Amino acid sequence: MRKAVIPAGGLGTRFLPASKVVPKELLPILDKPMIQYQVEEAAAAGIEDVIVVTSEGKEALERYFARDPALESHLSRSGAAGLLDQVRRTWSTARVSFVRQERPLGLGHAVLTARDAVGDEPFVVMLPDDVIWHSESVTRQMLGVFREYGGSVVAVEEVPTEAVSAYGVVDSVPVAEQVYRVRGLVEKPAPQEAPSNLAVVGRYVFTPDIFDCLERTPPGAKGEVQLTDGMALQLENGPMFAYRFHGARYDGGTPMGLLRAALEIGLKRGDTRDGVRQALRDLPSSP
Ligand code: G1P
């Protein structure tokens, strides 16, 4: 597995007004932009090429992954070795390239936009809003399932029934510990119509026939071409699996989710743990 696609063309309306100028994928969890977590997760799974799908106005993403020789020599001269290392990681962790989604036609359309860049080989899709913390990269975990079972693999997590309408939801039967065979998928169902409470989380391994399926996918929920609907078509081609991953997922797609991610990841990181604990102790108690 060589390639990962990160769809980053969305408007990020939940982060307005900041997302007027800062792509939401660059908003930090502590000091590190959300998208950097995904690129590091991909690299930890052995993936060398990351294709970022952007849209107009999100050029800062391209600058973020480019080298900045002036900054690097400044950090080098001032002996800031730790910072220099962080800055170098932005371009050295993986080869990052960009394709432009000209119109906001949905997540399925964004993935289809990467077709030429991916070519005719299996690939991974990582949604930057879903930040997953675990000692073993969740993408690496999923590649293990892909190797064992073949067929596309989607990450899932149990969510409360009242929350299912925010997700793609799978209808599935268990086949092994943490692994399910998918029988159907629905994007953002009403709770009473959901086939289960196993919700799709933003990590996928796809066989390349997903592209033909996305070509044939009509607009669905919100009038957009949904990746979930393309996957439902792909089910006709062969088996697909859902994997209940190990790890803590944070919803970086909302300000509250990002705050929570910063607190929890801050408590996990050795260099920030004490500071976050102290800040929490210092909070005035709620009314
Ligand atoms: C997208 C997918 C949905 C998935 C979710 C996970 O929805 O369409 O199937 O469950 O990501 O985060 P979005 O959050 O973009 O509305």
Boltz pocket constraint, residues with backbone or C-beta under 6 A from the ligand:
constraints:
  - pocket:
      binder: B
      contacts: [[A, 107], [A, 127], [A, 129], [A, 130], [A, 166], [A, 167], [A, 168], [A, 169], [A, 187], [A, 188], [A, 199], [A, 200], [A, 201], [A, 202], [A, 226], [A, 227], [A, 228], [A, 253]]
      max_distance: 6.0
